[in-house]
Each structure stands twice: as structure tokens, then as C-alpha cells.
Amino acid sequence: MDRRFFMTAAVGLGVSTSLPAFAGGHGRLGKFTGASNHVTTGTAELLKGSVELLGDFTFDGAPDPKVALGKNGYDPNTLMGPLKKNRGASSYKLPAGVNPDDYNEVWIWCERFNVPLGVAKLG
């Protein structure tokens, strides 16, 4: 059985051959690790104009979580606003003048207590 036969059979059976919903959109990806005794998991993607938290994202909750970027450490000038939800996909627009190529991390940051809640090192 060759690949063409398999793909034709799969389509004929109604089997989806597309990528899963959590697949990235051609940006730099990173996996979250928790910080400050918080559990933060899943994937972040840095695109030219936004940060995407993909469908596998989870966060255990904390007061005042925000999304930001960093380069070997959190940069408060890149804050993109409050975390929209603790589970699943969400999108955050980069602030004007922020060049995503200058950063290698996506942060979940507690602004109220000035502590990290999670960080994704980008590949």
C-alpha cells in the first residue's frame, strides 16, 4: 500500500489528514515550565505581531498574571496584557515598537507581586 492510496482511503473514510488544532503557525515555539511554585505547561509561539498560547497551555492560577517577552529574563516593556484564560489557546498582540527577533522567551508574570509564574524558552 503506497502513501497515495492511504491518503485517498483516509479522505474517503472521512478521516482528517490536517494538522491538529494545536499546531503552530510558523513562528518560534517554546515549552513552558512553571516558576515560583506555579504549574505552567504547554506551548507558546512567537510570531511577527503576536504571541500565541497554543491549545495545550495550562496554568494553575495566580493573581494578576500577565503575558510578556524576555531575553534571558523578563522585560516589563513588552507586557501584552492580562492572561485571558488559564487553559487553552489565546492570542496577545505585541506592543508597538517591539521586535520579536530581539527576544528568546515568553513569560507569564505576576505584576502585582513582581514574580515569574512561568517561562517558555523559544527555539
N, C-alpha and C positions, 0 to 999 in steps of 0.2 A: 504494500500500500504506500503510495507516494504522498507527499505533502499536499499536492493539489487535490487529490482525491479526498484526503482527510478534511481539508478546508471546505470543499464542496459539500461533503456529507454533513459537516458540522453546521453549515449555514442552512442546509436543507432540513435539519432537525431542529432548527431554531436556537442553536447554541450560539451564544455571543462569542465572537473572536476578538472583541475590542479589549483594550487595557482596563484594569479595574478602576473604579472611581477615584481611588486614592493615588493614582499615578501622577507624576509631576508634569509640569508644563515647560520643561527645558531650561530651568534655572538651576542654581546651585542648591543641593539638598544637604540637610543635616539631621541627625537624630538627637532628640532632646535627652538630657539627663537632668535629674532633679537637683536642687540646691537648697540649703538652709532647712534641711529635713522635710522638704516637699517632694512629692512624687509628680514628676513631669515626664511624659513619654510621647513618642510619636515623631512625626517628620515635619520639618519646616523647609520651605522653599523660598529662596530669594530670587526674585525676578527683577527686571529693569525698573518697574514702577511700583512694586508691591512685595509684601511678604505674605505667603500663603501658608497657613497651618493646614495640613492635609487631614484626610478623614480619620487617620489613626491617632490623632492628637488627643491626649488626656492630661488633665491637671487636677490635683486633689483639692484645690481651692485655697484661697487666702484673701485678706483684704487688699483692695487696690492693686490688682495685677495689671500691668501694662506690657505692651509689646514694643520692643526696641531692637536696635542693632548694636554691635560692638566689634572692635578689632582687638582681640586678646584682652578683652574687658569691656564692660558696659559703657555705652556712650549716651548720656542723657539728652544730647542734641538730636537724637534720632527717634525719640518717643513717637509712636504712631497711635496712641490712644489706649483705652481700656481693652482688656481681653474680652472679646464678645461672648465667648462661651467656653466652658470647661471641657467639653468633649466635641470632637468632630471638626470639620473643615470650617475655616473662616479666613477672611482676607483683610489686609491692612495696607493702606496707601502710604508710600514713602513720603516723608516731608519734602517740601520744595528745597532744591539745592543739595540733597543727599545723593551721592554717587554710590550705588550698591557695590561697585567694584572695590571700594575702599574698605569693605567690611568682611569679616570672616565668621560672624556669629549672629544668631538670633536669640534674643533674651526675653524671658518672662521675668519682669521686675516688679517688686512691691515698692511703689513710690512712697507710700505712707511711712514705711519703716526702713526704706533705703537698703533693701536686701535682695539678693537674687533668689528667684524661685525655680528657674530652670534655664538651661542654655543648650543651644544646638550649634555645634561646630560644623561649619559648611565645608563641603568638599570642593 
